[in-house]
Amino acid sequence: MSTTISELSLSPAYRLAQRALALWLERGRGGARQSGFAARVALSGLDAVERGRIARWLAWLEVAAQSRGLASPATRVLRLDASLHQAMQDALARLPGQTAVAHKGNHRRSA
């Protein structure tokens, strides 16, 4: 397995948060509570740039799930962290190719 420059530049906090989110998303409802807590703790260690990167990664996971006909991770992310969910929706709208998922009514709501 080769290691690219971009992989080397990811912070340990980002890698930890990404692994924790992946574990949380892979677990069913039964084990989601404990891994959800671990994901929240890992997310708290990220700065604004890294949260943006995580949101973009989650947006790509959303596109992959939609293309495979799988359940969307967006509703679970919303329950985990509302601000991360909003960042994910914003990133989804900015993905290259203007995917059909981005046009599905994911609009920001104002107060």
C-alpha positions in Angstrom: 0.0 0.0 0.0 1.5 3.3 -1.0 1.3 6.4 1.0 0.6 9.7 -0.8 1.8 13.1 0.3 -1.8 14.2 1.1 -2.2 11.2 3.5 1.0 12.2 5.3 -0.2 15.7 5.8 -3.4 14.7 7.7 -3.2 15.4 11.4 -3.5 12.7 13.9 -6.6 14.3 15.2 -8.2 14.2 11.8 -7.3 10.6 11.2 -8.7 9.7 14.6 -11.9 11.6 13.9 -12.3 9.9 10.5 -11.8 6.5 12.0 -14.2 7.2 14.8 -16.9 8.4 12.3 -16.4 5.5 10.0 -16.8 3.0 12.9 -19.9 4.9 14.1 -21.4 4.8 10.6 -20.7 1.1 10.1 -22.2 0.1 13.4 -25.9 -0.7 13.6 -28.2 1.0 16.0 -27.2 -1.4 18.8 -23.6 -0.3 19.2 -24.0 3.3 17.9 -24.3 5.0 21.3 -20.9 4.2 22.5 -19.2 4.8 19.2 -21.2 8.0 18.7 -19.8 9.3 21.9 -16.3 8.4 20.8 -17.0 10.2 17.4 -18.1 13.3 19.2 -15.0 13.4 21.4 -12.8 12.9 18.3 -14.6 15.7 16.4 -14.0 18.1 19.3 -10.3 17.9 18.6 -10.6 19.3 15.0 -10.0 22.8 13.9 -12.2 24.5 11.3 -10.2 23.4 8.3 -10.3 19.8 9.4 -14.0 19.9 10.1 -14.4 21.1 6.6 -12.4 18.2 5.3 -14.5 15.8 7.4 -17.7 17.4 6.0 -16.4 16.9 2.4 -15.6 13.3 3.1 -19.1 12.7 4.5 -20.5 14.4 1.4 -18.7 11.9 -0.8 -20.0 9.1 1.4 -23.5 10.5 0.8 -23.0 10.4 -2.9 -21.7 6.8 -2.7 -24.6 5.7 -0.7 -27.1 7.3 -3.1 -25.5 5.8 -6.1 -25.6 2.3 -4.5 -29.2 2.8 -3.2 -28.1 2.5 0.4 -29.4 4.5 3.4 -28.1 8.0 3.6 -25.6 8.8 6.4 -27.0 12.4 6.5 -29.8 11.6 9.1 -27.4 9.9 11.4 -24.9 12.8 11.1 -27.6 15.2 11.9 -28.3 13.3 15.2 -24.6 13.3 16.0 -23.7 16.9 15.2 -26.1 19.5 13.6 -23.3 21.9 12.6 -21.3 19.0 11.0 -24.5 18.0 9.1 -24.9 21.5 7.8 -21.3 21.6 6.7 -21.8 18.3 5.0 -24.8 19.6 3.1 -22.9 22.7 2.1 -20.0 20.5 0.9 -22.4 18.3 -1.0 -23.7 21.3 -2.9 -20.1 22.2 -3.9 -18.9 18.8 -5.1 -17.7 18.6 -8.6 -20.1 17.4 -11.3 -23.2 18.9 -9.5 -24.5 15.5 -8.5 -28.2 14.8 -8.3 -27.9 14.4 -4.6 -26.8 18.0 -4.3 -30.0 19.2 -6.1 -32.3 17.2 -3.9 -33.5 20.0 -1.7 -30.7 20.3 0.7 -31.2 24.0 1.4 -30.1 25.9 4.4 -32.9 27.0 6.7 -32.8 30.4 8.3 -34.4 31.4 11.6 
